[in-house]
């Protein structure tokens, strides 16, 4: 069927669109993580550990370990004295 959006002749364009969406989502994810780490009192650059997801076999475990550590760590922002 000619002109079908899901046809084989459009596979390259659909693949490129999905890759572009994936890259944009990943960049937005890094931005969100950076903001969360910063507001919790940690260095925002910890968000860059999310790039470990591209390491075969262990990347997802590294990112998961970061999230577990962050969930149970003492957040420096909660220990700052309030300015009155």
N, C-alpha and C positions, 0 to 999 in steps of 0.2 A: 504494500500500500504506500504509494508515493505521498510525501508530504506529512506523514505521520510523525508527530513529535517524538514518539518513543521508538522510532525506527532505527535501524542499524546505522543509517547514514548520519544520524544526529548523536551517536554515542560519544564522539569526541567532545562535542560542545557540552553535552550533559555532564560528562566526566569533569571537564574544566570548571563548569559552574559549581559542581559539588566540591571540588578541591578548593575553589575560591571561598566558598561558604565555610568549609572546614578551617581554612587558615584564618579567616576573619573571626570565627568563633574561638579559636585557640588564642588569638591575640587579645580578644575581649576577656577570656578566662584569666590570662596572665594579669591583665589590668585589674580585674576584680580581686584576684588573690593578693596583688601588690597592695591594694587599698586596705584589705582586711588585715594583712600582716602589719601594715603601718599603724592602723587604728588600735591594734592590740599592743603596740609598743615595740614590735620587732622591726628589724630591718626589712623594708619592702622587697629587697632583692631576693629574699627567700622564695618569692614567687617563681623565680627563674628555675628552681629545682623541677618545676613542672616540665621542663624540656627533657628531663630524664625519661619521659614516656616514650621517647624515640629509641631508647636503648633496648635492643631485643632481649626478651625473656625476663629481665629484672626491672625494666623501666617502670612498669605499673606498680610493682612492689615498692620501689623507691618513693613514688608519688603517694601511694597509700600510707607508707610509713611516715611521711611528712605530715599528712593530714591527721594521723593518729597522735603523733607527737604534739602537734599544734592544739589538738582538742584537750589534751591533758596537761599541757605545760602551764606554768604560772605566767600570766600575762603581765608584763611590766606596766602597761597602761593602768591596770587596776591598783597598782601599788604607789602611784605617784601622789604626792601630797596635793591636796586641793588648794588653789590660790584664792584667798578671800580678802 
